[in-house]
Amino acid sequence: MNAAEVVNTLLVQRFGVAMADVTDETPLRTLRIDSLALEELRVLIEDQLDIDLEEVPLTPRDTVGRLVAAVNGMVPA
């Protein structure tokens, strides 16, 4: 699974977001991902992809595309 698939799957399955609402331009806060939910999402992504996102600054104001880009930047080639 690539980073976008992991993020999208987690948003839909774990956070109840409708797949139709998930686009690169969608702010996480629009999907009801607040700071606490974002931390949970971060941990789930780290566990699934075996990466560390601790140093990546993310807020609910960031978009899904920004999150995916951050994850892509951490996934080893």
PDB file of N, CA, C and O in Angstrom:
ATOM      1  N   MET A   1       0.839  -1.185   0.000  1.00  0.00           N
ATOM      2  CA  MET A   1       0.000   0.000   0.000  1.00  0.00           C
ATOM      3  C   MET A   1       0.880   1.243   0.000  1.00  0.00           C
ATOM      4  O   MET A   1       1.863   1.315   0.736  1.00  0.00           O
ATOM      5  N   ASN A   2       0.524   2.214  -0.825  1.00  0.00           N
ATOM      6  CA  ASN A   2       1.288   3.456  -0.803  1.00  0.00           C
ATOM      7  C   ASN A   2       0.711   4.401   0.258  1.00  0.00           C
ATOM      8  O   ASN A   2      -0.303   4.097   0.887  1.00  0.00           O
ATOM      9  N   ALA A   3       1.360   5.530   0.445  1.00  0.00           N
ATOM     10  CA  ALA A   3       0.968   6.467   1.502  1.00  0.00           C
ATOM     11  C   ALA A   3      -0.469   6.955   1.338  1.00  0.00           C
ATOM     12  O   ALA A   3      -1.215   7.012   2.316  1.00  0.00           O
ATOM     13  N   ALA A   4      -0.866   7.306   0.118  1.00  0.00           N
ATOM     14  CA  ALA A   4      -2.227   7.804  -0.112  1.00  0.00           C
ATOM     15  C   ALA A   4      -3.257   6.739   0.229  1.00  0.00           C
ATOM     16  O   ALA A   4      -4.289   7.044   0.826  1.00  0.00           O
ATOM     17  N   GLU A   5      -2.990   5.499  -0.142  1.00  0.00           N
ATOM     18  CA  GLU A   5      -3.926   4.414   0.170  1.00  0.00           C
ATOM     19  C   GLU A   5      -4.051   4.204   1.669  1.00  0.00           C
ATOM     20  O   GLU A   5      -5.153   3.995   2.176  1.00  0.00           O
ATOM     21  N   VAL A   6      -2.932   4.257   2.383  1.00  0.00           N
ATOM     22  CA  VAL A   6      -2.955   4.073   3.833  1.00  0.00           C
ATOM     23  C   VAL A   6      -3.760   5.195   4.489  1.00  0.00           C
ATOM     24  O   VAL A   6      -4.636   4.933   5.313  1.00  0.00           O
ATOM     25  N   VAL A   7      -3.463   6.437   4.125  1.00  0.00           N
ATOM     26  CA  VAL A   7      -4.161   7.586   4.711  1.00  0.00           C
ATOM     27  C   VAL A   7      -5.656   7.514   4.402  1.00  0.00           C
ATOM     28  O   VAL A   7      -6.483   7.658   5.303  1.00  0.00           O
ATOM     29  N   ASN A   8      -6.000   7.294   3.147  1.00  0.00           N
ATOM     30  CA  ASN A   8      -7.412   7.247   2.757  1.00  0.00           C
ATOM     31  C   ASN A   8      -8.146   6.111   3.450  1.00  0.00           C
ATOM     32  O   ASN A   8      -9.264   6.297   3.932  1.00  0.00           O
ATOM     33  N   THR A   9      -7.531   4.939   3.505  1.00  0.00           N
ATOM     34  CA  THR A   9      -8.157   3.789   4.160  1.00  0.00           C
ATOM     35  C   THR A   9      -8.390   4.067   5.638  1.00  0.00           C
ATOM     36  O   THR A   9      -9.461   3.760   6.163  1.00  0.00           O
ATOM     37  N   LEU A  10      -7.415   4.636   6.307  1.00  0.00           N
ATOM     38  CA  LEU A  10      -7.578   4.947   7.732  1.00  0.00           C
ATOM     39  C   LEU A  10      -8.674   5.989   7.948  1.00  0.00           C
ATOM     40  O   LEU A  10      -9.484   5.857   8.866  1.00  0.00           O
ATOM     41  N   LEU A  11      -8.700   7.016   7.113  1.00  0.00           N
ATOM     42  CA  LEU A  11      -9.735   8.047   7.265  1.00  0.00           C
ATOM     43  C   LEU A  11     -11.131   7.448   7.126  1.00  0.00           C
ATOM     44  O   LEU A  11     -12.047   7.802   7.869  1.00  0.00           O
ATOM     45  N   VAL A  12     -11.283   6.545   6.174  1.00  0.00           N
ATOM     46  CA  VAL A  12     -12.597   5.948   5.925  1.00  0.00           C
ATOM     47  C   VAL A  12     -12.941   4.905   6.988  1.00  0.00           C
ATOM     48  O   VAL A  12     -14.025   4.950   7.570  1.00  0.00           O
ATOM     49  N   GLN A  13     -12.035   3.977   7.243  1.00  0.00           N
ATOM     50  CA  GLN A  13     -12.342   2.857   8.127  1.00  0.00           C
ATOM     51  C   GLN A  13     -12.286   3.207   9.611  1.00  0.00           C
ATOM     52  O   GLN A  13     -13.116   2.732  10.386  1.00  0.00           O
ATOM     53  N   ARG A  14     -11.339   4.015  10.011  1.00  0.00           N
ATOM     54  CA  ARG A  14     -11.175   4.302  11.447  1.00  0.00           C
ATOM     55  C   ARG A  14     -11.862   5.579  11.904  1.00  0.00           C
ATOM     56  O   ARG A  14     -12.214   5.715  13.076  1.00  0.00           O
ATOM     57  N   PHE A  15     -12.057   6.526  10.967  1.00  0.00           N
ATOM     58  CA  PHE A  15     -12.616   7.812  11.364  1.00  0.00           C
ATOM     59  C   PHE A  15     -13.976   8.091  10.733  1.00  0.00           C
ATOM     60  O   PHE A  15     -14.548   9.160  10.947  1.00  0.00           O
ATOM     61  N   GLY A  16     -14.497   7.145   9.958  1.00  0.00           N
ATOM     62  CA  GLY A  16     -15.845   7.265   9.413  1.00  0.00           C
ATOM     63  C   GLY A  16     -16.030   8.336   8.359  1.00  0.00           C
ATOM     64  O   GLY A  16     -17.142   8.826   8.162  1.00  0.00           O
ATOM     65  N   VAL A  17     -14.966   8.705   7.686  1.00  0.00           N
ATOM     66  CA  VAL A  17     -15.042   9.716   6.645  1.00  0.00           C
ATOM     67  C   VAL A  17     -15.541   9.056   5.354  1.00  0.00           C
ATOM     68  O   VAL A  17     -15.124   7.945   5.024  1.00  0.00           O
ATOM     69  N   ALA A  18     -16.417   9.727   4.638  1.00  0.00           N
ATOM     70  CA  ALA A  18     -16.892   9.211   3.353  1.00  0.00           C
ATOM     71  C   ALA A  18     -15.777   9.355   2.321  1.00  0.00           C
ATOM     72  O   ALA A  18     -15.155  10.412   2.212  1.00  0.00           O
ATOM     73  N   MET A  19     -15.530   8.288   1.567  1.00  0.00           N
ATOM     74  CA  MET A  19     -14.455   8.302   0.569  1.00  0.00           C
ATOM     75  C   MET A  19     -14.624   9.459  -0.414  1.00  0.00           C
ATOM     76  O   MET A  19     -13.636  10.029  -0.877  1.00  0.00           O
ATOM     77  N   ALA A  20     -15.856   9.804  -0.732  1.00  0.00           N
ATOM     78  CA  ALA A  20     -16.120  10.901  -1.671  1.00  0.00           C
ATOM     79  C   ALA A  20     -15.642  12.249  -1.123  1.00  0.00           C
ATOM     80  O   ALA A  20     -15.399  13.177  -1.895  1.00  0.00           O
ATOM     81  N   ASP A  21     -15.506  12.363   0.190  1.00  0.00           N
ATOM     82  CA  ASP A  21     -15.070  13.616   0.813  1.00  0.00           C
ATOM     83  C   ASP A  21     -13.555  13.756   0.870  1.00  0.00           C
ATOM     84  O   ASP A  21     -13.046  14.835   1.174  1.00  0.00           O
ATOM     85  N   VAL A  22     -12.832  12.680   0.583  1.00  0.00           N
ATOM     86  CA  VAL A  22     -11.371  12.690   0.706  1.00  0.00           C
ATOM     87  C   VAL A  22     -10.747  13.072  -0.631  1.00  0.00           C
ATOM     88  O   VAL A  22     -10.749  12.292  -1.583  1.00  0.00           O
ATOM     89  N   THR A  23     -10.209  14.298  -0.679  1.00  0.00           N
ATOM     90  CA  THR A  23      -9.455  14.764  -1.842  1.00  0.00           C
ATOM     91  C   THR A  23      -8.162  15.383  -1.334  1.00  0.00           C
ATOM     92  O   THR A  23      -8.038  15.666  -0.143  1.00  0.00           O
ATOM     93  N   ASP A  24      -7.211  15.594  -2.214  1.00  0.00           N
ATOM     94  CA  ASP A  24      -5.941  16.205  -1.817  1.00  0.00           C
ATOM     95  C   ASP A  24      -6.137  17.608  -1.239  1.00  0.00           C
ATOM     96  O   ASP A  24      -5.359  18.044  -0.390  1.00  0.00           O
ATOM     97  N   GLU A  25      -7.160  18.304  -1.690  1.00  0.00           N
ATOM     98  CA  GLU A  25      -7.382  19.691  -1.269  1.00  0.00           C
ATOM     99  C   GLU A  25      -8.219  19.811   0.005  1.00  0.00           C
ATOM    100  O   GLU A  25      -8.360  20.910   0.542  1.00  0.00           O
ATOM    101  N   THR A  26      -8.770  18.713   0.493  1.00  0.00           N
ATOM    102  CA  THR A  26      -9.661  18.769   1.653  1.00  0.00           C
ATOM    103  C   THR A  26      -8.866  18.988   2.935  1.00  0.00           C
ATOM    104  O   THR A  26      -7.978  18.196   3.251  1.00  0.00           O
ATOM    105  N   PRO A  27      -9.172  20.054   3.681  1.00  0.00           N
ATOM    106  CA  PRO A  27      -8.529  20.238   4.981  1.00  0.00           C
ATOM    107  C   PRO A  27      -8.982  19.138   5.947  1.00  0.00           C
ATOM    108  O   PRO A  27     -10.144  18.731   5.936  1.00  0.00           O
ATOM    109  N   LEU A  28      -8.064  18.671   6.769  1.00  0.00           N
ATOM    110  CA  LEU A  28      -8.394  17.607   7.717  1.00  0.00           C
ATOM    111  C   LEU A  28      -9.519  18.031   8.650  1.00  0.00           C
ATOM    112  O   LEU A  28     -10.366  17.212   9.007  1.00  0.00           O
ATOM    113  N   ARG A  29      -9.541  19.292   9.047  1.00  0.00           N
ATOM    114  CA  ARG A  29     -10.587  19.754   9.968  1.00  0.00           C
ATOM    115  C   ARG A  29     -11.977  19.650   9.344  1.00  0.00           C
ATOM    116  O   ARG A  29     -12.964  19.464  10.056  1.00  0.00           O
ATOM    117  N   THR A  30     -12.060  19.768   8.010  1.00  0.00           N
ATOM    118  CA  THR A  30     -13.332  19.605   7.318  1.00  0.00           C
ATOM    119  C   THR A  30     -13.856  18.180   7.466  1.00  0.00           C
ATOM    120  O   THR A  30     -15.063  17.940   7.434  1.00  0.00           O
ATOM    121  N   LEU A  31     -12.927  17.240   7.629  1.00  0.00           N
ATOM    122  CA  LEU A  31     -13.287  15.830   7.804  1.00  0.00           C
ATOM    123  C   LEU A  31     -13.494  15.482   9.282  1.00  0.00           C
ATOM    124  O   LEU A  31     -13.609  14.312   9.645  1.00  0.00           O
ATOM    125  N   ARG A  32     -13.538  16.510  10.119  1.00  0.00           N
ATOM    126  CA  ARG A  32     -13.696  16.371  11.572  1.00  0.00           C
ATOM    127  C   ARG A  32     -12.492  15.700  12.226  1.00  0.00           C
ATOM    128  O   ARG A  32     -12.627  14.974  13.211  1.00  0.00           O
ATOM    129  N   ILE A  33     -11.321  15.953  11.663  1.00  0.00           N
ATOM    130  CA  ILE A  33     -10.077  15.476  12.260  1.00  0.00           C
ATOM    131  C   ILE A  33      -9.504  16.642  13.069  1.00  0.00           C
ATOM    132  O   ILE A  33      -8.878  17.550  12.522  1.00  0.00           O
ATOM    133  N   ASP A  34      -9.733  16.594  14.382  1.00  0.00           N
ATOM    134  CA  ASP A  34      -9.194  17.625  15.258  1.00  0.00           C
ATOM    135  C   ASP A  34      -7.786  17.217  15.694  1.00  0.00           C
ATOM    136  O   ASP A  34      -7.259  16.211  15.218  1.00  0.00           O
ATOM    137  N   SER A  35      -7.181  17.981  16.585  1.00  0.00           N
ATOM    138  CA  SER A  35      -5.795  17.701  16.971  1.00  0.00           C
ATOM    139  C   SER A  35      -5.637  16.336  17.633  1.00  0.00           C
ATOM    140  O   SER A  35      -4.632  15.660  17.415  1.00  0.00           O
ATOM    141  N   LEU A  36      -6.598  15.927  18.425  1.00  0.00           N
ATOM    142  CA  LEU A  36      -6.520  14.615  19.070  1.00  0.00           C
ATOM    143  C   LEU A  36      -6.667  13.494  18.041  1.00  0.00           C
ATOM    144  O   LEU A  36      -5.915  12.520  18.074  1.00  0.00           O
ATOM    145  N   ALA A  37      -7.618  13.624  17.142  1.00  0.00           N
ATOM    146  CA  ALA A  37      -7.802  12.620  16.086  1.00  0.00           C
ATOM    147  C   ALA A  37      -6.584  12.574  15.166  1.00  0.00           C
ATOM    148  O   ALA A  37      -6.212  11.507  14.678  1.00  0.00           O
ATOM    149  N   LEU A  38      -5.962  13.732  14.930  1.00  0.00           N
ATOM    150  CA  LEU A  38      -4.773  13.779  14.083  1.00  0.00           C
ATOM    151  C   LEU A  38      -3.626  13.010  14.728  1.00  0.00           C
ATOM    152  O   LEU A  38      -2.876  12.320  14.038  1.00  0.00           O
ATOM    153  N   GLU A  39      -3.486  13.123  16.032  1.00  0.00           N
ATOM    154  CA  GLU A  39      -2.445  12.352  16.726  1.00  0.00           C
ATOM    155  C   GLU A  39      -2.715  10.859  16.623  1.00  0.00           C
ATOM    156  O   GLU A  39      -1.789  10.073  16.422  1.00  0.00           O
ATOM    157  N   GLU A  40      -3.972  10.464  16.759  1.00  0.00           N
ATOM    158  CA  GLU A  40      -4.320   9.056  16.610  1.00  0.00           C
ATOM    159  C   GLU A  40      -4.026   8.589  15.183  1.00  0.00           C
ATOM    160  O   GLU A  40      -3.482   7.503  14.985  1.00  0.00           O
ATOM    161  N   LEU A  41      -4.382   9.399  14.199  1.00  0.00           N
ATOM    162  CA  LEU A  41      -4.116   9.069  12.803  1.00  0.00           C
ATOM    163  C   LEU A  41      -2.615   8.958  12.560  1.00  0.00           C
ATOM    164  O   LEU A  41      -2.162   8.051  11.861  1.00  0.00           O
ATOM    165  N   ARG A  42      -1.857   9.863  13.128  1.00  0.00           N
ATOM    166  CA  ARG A  42      -0.392   9.842  12.990  1.00  0.00           C
ATOM    167  C   ARG A  42       0.179   8.523  13.516  1.00  0.00           C
ATOM    168  O   ARG A  42       1.015   7.903  12.859  1.00  0.00           O
ATOM    169  N   VAL A  43      -0.267   8.100  14.686  1.00  0.00           N
ATOM    170  CA  VAL A  43       0.220   6.847  15.282  1.00  0.00           C
ATOM    171  C   VAL A  43      -0.160   5.646  14.418  1.00  0.00           C
ATOM    172  O   VAL A  43       0.653   4.744  14.213  1.00  0.00           O
ATOM    173  N   LEU A  44      -1.379   5.634  13.917  1.00  0.00           N
ATOM    174  CA  LEU A  44      -1.821   4.534  13.057  1.00  0.00           C
ATOM    175  C   LEU A  44      -0.984   4.464  11.772  1.00  0.00           C
ATOM    176  O   LEU A  44      -0.605   3.378  11.333  1.00  0.00           O
ATOM    177  N   ILE A  45      -0.702   5.615  11.182  1.00  0.00           N
ATOM    178  CA  ILE A  45       0.128   5.659   9.971  1.00  0.00           C
ATOM    179  C   ILE A  45       1.537   5.168  10.288  1.00  0.00           C
ATOM    180  O   ILE A  45       2.108   4.371   9.542  1.00  0.00           O
ATOM    181  N   GLU A  46       2.090   5.646  11.393  1.00  0.00           N
ATOM    182  CA  GLU A  46       3.441   5.221  11.790  1.00  0.00           C
ATOM    183  C   GLU A  46       3.509   3.709  11.969  1.00  0.00           C
ATOM    184  O   GLU A  46       4.460   3.067  11.524  1.00  0.00           O
ATOM    185  N   ASP A  47       2.506   3.150  12.618  1.00  0.00           N
ATOM    186  CA  ASP A  47       2.480   1.699  12.845  1.00  0.00           C
ATOM    187  C   ASP A  47       2.362   0.927  11.536  1.00  0.00           C
ATOM    188  O   ASP A  47       3.064  -0.065  11.341  1.00  0.00           O
ATOM    189  N   GLN A  48       1.496   1.362  10.651  1.00  0.00           N
ATOM    190  CA  GLN A  48       1.285   0.622   9.399  1.00  0.00           C
ATOM    191  C   GLN A  48       2.477   0.700   8.458  1.00  0.00           C
ATOM    192  O   GLN A  48       2.790  -0.267   7.764  1.00  0.00           O
ATOM    193  N   LEU A  49       3.144   1.855   8.434  1.00  0.00           N
ATOM    194  CA  LEU A  49       4.239   2.043   7.483  1.00  0.00           C
ATOM    195  C   LEU A  49       5.620   1.964   8.117  1.00  0.00           C
ATOM    196  O   LEU A  49       6.632   2.086   7.426  1.00  0.00           O
ATOM    197  N   ASP A  50       5.665   1.759   9.430  1.00  0.00           N
ATOM    198  CA  ASP A  50       6.931   1.662  10.161  1.00  0.00           C
ATOM    199  C   ASP A  50       7.813   2.887   9.900  1.00  0.00           C
ATOM    200  O   ASP A  50       8.974   2.775   9.508  1.00  0.00           O
ATOM    201  N   ILE A  51       7.216   4.060  10.135  1.00  0.00           N
ATOM    202  CA  ILE A  51       7.927   5.331   9.986  1.00  0.00           C
ATOM    203  C   ILE A  51       7.711   6.164  11.239  1.00  0.00           C
ATOM    204  O   ILE A  51       6.908   5.803  12.099  1.00  0.00           O
ATOM    205  N   ASP A  52       8.424   7.277  11.342  1.00  0.00           N
ATOM    206  CA  ASP A  52       8.287   8.188  12.473  1.00  0.00           C
ATOM    207  C   ASP A  52       7.914   9.575  11.949  1.00  0.00           C
ATOM    208  O   ASP A  52       8.697  10.217  11.248  1.00  0.00           O
ATOM    209  N   LEU A  53       6.726  10.020  12.292  1.00  0.00           N
ATOM    210  CA  LEU A  53       6.244  11.332  11.856  1.00  0.00           C
ATOM    211  C   LEU A  53       6.338  12.384  12.960  1.00  0.00           C
ATOM    212  O   LEU A  53       5.770  13.470  12.838  1.00  0.00           O
ATOM    213  N   GLU A  54       7.046  12.064  14.021  1.00  0.00           N
ATOM    214  CA  GLU A  54       7.133  12.949  15.179  1.00  0.00           C
ATOM    215  C   GLU A  54       7.629  14.360  14.821  1.00  0.00           C
ATOM    216  O   GLU A  54       7.132  15.351  15.357  1.00  0.00           O
ATOM    217  N   GLU A  55       8.592  14.440  13.931  1.00  0.00           N
ATOM    218  CA  GLU A  55       9.194  15.727  13.569  1.00  0.00           C
ATOM    219  C   GLU A  55       8.439  16.465  12.464  1.00  0.00           C
ATOM    220  O   GLU A  55       8.826  17.567  12.075  1.00  0.00           O
ATOM    221  N   VAL A  56       7.369  15.862  11.961  1.00  0.00           N
ATOM    222  CA  VAL A  56       6.600  16.471  10.872  1.00  0.00           C
ATOM    223  C   VAL A  56       5.490  17.328  11.467  1.00  0.00           C
ATOM    224  O   VAL A  56       4.588  16.802  12.119  1.00  0.00           O
ATOM    225  N   PRO A  57       5.542  18.655  11.250  1.00  0.00           N
ATOM    226  CA  PRO A  57       4.505  19.522  11.800  1.00  0.00           C
ATOM    227  C   PRO A  57       3.196  19.397  11.005  1.00  0.00           C
ATOM    228  O   PRO A  57       3.134  19.767   9.832  1.00  0.00           O
ATOM    229  N   LEU A  58       2.172  18.879  11.651  1.00  0.00           N
ATOM    230  CA  LEU A  58       0.858  18.739  11.017  1.00  0.00           C
ATOM    231  C   LEU A  58      -0.207  19.306  11.935  1.00  0.00           C
ATOM    232  O   LEU A  58      -0.136  19.152  13.154  1.00  0.00           O
ATOM    233  N   THR A  59      -1.191  19.961  11.344  1.00  0.00           N
ATOM    234  CA  THR A  59      -2.327  20.478  12.103  1.00  0.00           C
ATOM    235  C   THR A  59      -3.605  20.121  11.363  1.00  0.00           C
ATOM    236  O   THR A  59      -3.556  19.755  10.189  1.00  0.00           O
ATOM    237  N   PRO A  60      -4.743  20.221  12.026  1.00  0.00           N
ATOM    238  CA  PRO A  60      -6.015  19.969  11.343  1.00  0.00           C
ATOM    239  C   PRO A  60      -6.277  20.923  10.180  1.00  0.00           C
ATOM    240  O   PRO A  60      -7.145  20.656   9.349  1.00  0.00           O
ATOM    241  N   ARG A  61      -5.549  22.018  10.109  1.00  0.00           N
ATOM    242  CA  ARG A  61      -5.707  22.959   8.996  1.00  0.00           C
ATOM    243  C   ARG A  61      -5.007  22.466   7.729  1.00  0.00           C
ATOM    244  O   ARG A  61      -5.289  22.947   6.632  1.00  0.00           O
ATOM    245  N   ASP A  62      -4.091  21.502   7.884  1.00  0.00           N
ATOM    246  CA  ASP A  62      -3.412  20.930   6.721  1.00  0.00           C
ATOM    247  C   ASP A  62      -4.399  20.103   5.903  1.00  0.00           C
ATOM    248  O   ASP A  62      -5.427  19.651   6.409  1.00  0.00           O
ATOM    249  N   THR A  63      -4.069  19.918   4.645  1.00  0.00           N
ATOM    250  CA  THR A  63      -4.937  19.148   3.754  1.00  0.00           C
ATOM    251  C   THR A  63      -4.537  17.674   3.752  1.00  0.00           C
ATOM    252  O   THR A  63      -3.466  17.304   4.234  1.00  0.00           O
ATOM    253  N   VAL A  64      -5.400  16.864   3.212  1.00  0.00           N
ATOM    254  CA  VAL A  64      -5.102  15.447   3.045  1.00  0.00           C
ATOM    255  C   VAL A  64      -3.850  15.305   2.173  1.00  0.00           C
ATOM    256  O   VAL A  64      -2.994  14.466   2.450  1.00  0.00           O
ATOM    257  N   GLY A  65      -3.745  16.109   1.136  1.00  0.00           N
ATOM    258  CA  GLY A  65      -2.579  16.071   0.254  1.00  0.00           C
ATOM    259  C   GLY A  65      -1.294  16.389   0.984  1.00  0.00           C
ATOM    260  O   GLY A  65      -0.268  15.759   0.725  1.00  0.00           O
ATOM    261  N   ARG A  66      -1.324  17.343   1.884  1.00  0.00           N
ATOM    262  CA  ARG A  66      -0.140  17.697   2.689  1.00  0.00           C
ATOM    263  C   ARG A  66       0.247  16.526   3.585  1.00  0.00           C
ATOM    264  O   ARG A  66       1.431  16.217   3.724  1.00  0.00           O
ATOM    265  N   LEU A  67      -0.737  15.877   4.192  1.00  0.00           N
ATOM    266  CA  LEU A  67      -0.467  14.717   5.035  1.00  0.00           C
ATOM    267  C   LEU A  67       0.165  13.604   4.213  1.00  0.00           C
ATOM    268  O   LEU A  67       1.159  13.012   4.633  1.00  0.00           O
ATOM    269  N   VAL A  68      -0.399  13.316   3.051  1.00  0.00           N
ATOM    270  CA  VAL A  68       0.137  12.267   2.192  1.00  0.00           C
ATOM    271  C   VAL A  68       1.566  12.615   1.758  1.00  0.00           C
ATOM    272  O   VAL A  68       2.436  11.743   1.749  1.00  0.00           O
ATOM    273  N   ALA A  69       1.814  13.872   1.402  1.00  0.00           N
ATOM    274  CA  ALA A  69       3.160  14.292   1.002  1.00  0.00           C
ATOM    275  C   ALA A  69       4.145  14.118   2.159  1.00  0.00           C
ATOM    276  O   ALA A  69       5.277  13.684   1.946  1.00  0.00           O
ATOM    277  N   ALA A  70       3.726  14.453   3.373  1.00  0.00           N
ATOM    278  CA  ALA A  70       4.588  14.283   4.542  1.00  0.00           C
ATOM    279  C   ALA A  70       4.914  12.818   4.770  1.00  0.00           C
ATOM    280  O   ALA A  70       6.055  12.465   5.066  1.00  0.00           O
ATOM    281  N   VAL A  71       3.906  11.970   4.631  1.00  0.00           N
ATOM    282  CA  VAL A  71       4.123  10.529   4.797  1.00  0.00           C
ATOM    283  C   VAL A  71       5.040  10.017   3.697  1.00  0.00           C
ATOM    284  O   VAL A  71       5.951   9.234   3.968  1.00  0.00           O
ATOM    285  N   ASN A  72       4.814  10.445   2.463  1.00  0.00           N
ATOM    286  CA  ASN A  72       5.673  10.030   1.355  1.00  0.00           C
ATOM    287  C   ASN A  72       7.131  10.426   1.584  1.00  0.00           C
ATOM    288  O   ASN A  72       8.048   9.706   1.191  1.00  0.00           O
ATOM    289  N   GLY A  73       7.330  11.564   2.215  1.00  0.00           N
ATOM    290  CA  GLY A  73       8.680  12.028   2.504  1.00  0.00           C
ATOM    291  C   GLY A  73       9.399  11.191   3.549  1.00  0.00           C
ATOM    292  O   GLY A  73      10.624  11.243   3.654  1.00  0.00           O
ATOM    293  N   MET A  74       8.651  10.427   4.313  1.00  0.00           N
ATOM    294  CA  MET A  74       9.219   9.609   5.379  1.00  0.00           C
ATOM    295  C   MET A  74       9.350   8.138   5.008  1.00  0.00           C
ATOM    296  O   MET A  74      10.070   7.389   5.668  1.00  0.00           O
ATOM    297  N   VAL A  75       8.657   7.726   3.956  1.00  0.00           N
ATOM    298  CA  VAL A  75       8.686   6.306   3.555  1.00  0.00           C
ATOM    299  C   VAL A  75       9.975   6.042   2.797  1.00  0.00           C
ATOM    300  O   VAL A  75      10.274   6.729   1.821  1.00  0.00           O
ATOM    301  N   PRO A  76      10.751   5.038   3.244  1.00  0.00           N
ATOM    302  CA  PRO A  76      11.996   4.742   2.533  1.00  0.00           C
ATOM    303  C   PRO A  76      11.732   4.276   1.111  1.00  0.00           C
ATOM    304  O   PRO A  76      10.749   3.588   0.836  1.00  0.00           O
ATOM    305  N   ALA A  77      12.619   4.662   0.224  1.00  0.00           N
ATOM    306  CA  ALA A  77      12.459   4.287  -1.202  1.00  0.00           C
ATOM    307  C   ALA A  77      12.816   2.832  -1.437  1.00  0.00           C
ATOM    308  O   ALA A  77      12.739   2.352  -2.568  1.00  0.00           O
TER     309      ALA A  77
END
